[in-house]
């Protein structure tokens, strides 16, 4: 889902765009991050990213 919009993700997963937005907001809140870039950096630093490109 690299580079996908919220609408594309919602269509692929069969959920609403607002659900995608809520999941994103929850991930940011749970990880004490203000931006997606900050979240990705934190996950990368903690070796928490799944880099499997099969999706």
ZIKA-V834020 format. One record per residue. RES is the residue in one letter. PHI is phi as a letter, one per 30 degrees, with the letter a starting at -180 (* if undefined). Layout:
((RES	PHI) (RES	PHI))
This chain:
((X	*) (X	e) (X	i) (X	d) (X	d) (X	e) (X	d) (X	d) (X	d) (X	d) (X	d) (X	d) (X	c) (X	i) (X	b) (X	d) (X	d) (X	d) (X	d) (X	d) (X	d) (X	d) (X	d) (X	d) (X	d) (X	d) (X	d) (X	d) (X	d) (X	d) (X	c) (X	h) (X	c) (X	c) (X	b) (X	d) (X	e) (X	d) (X	d) (X	d) (X	d) (X	d) (X	d) (X	d) (X	d) (X	c) (X	h) (X	c) (X	c) (X	d) (X	c) (X	d) (X	c) (X	d) (X	d))
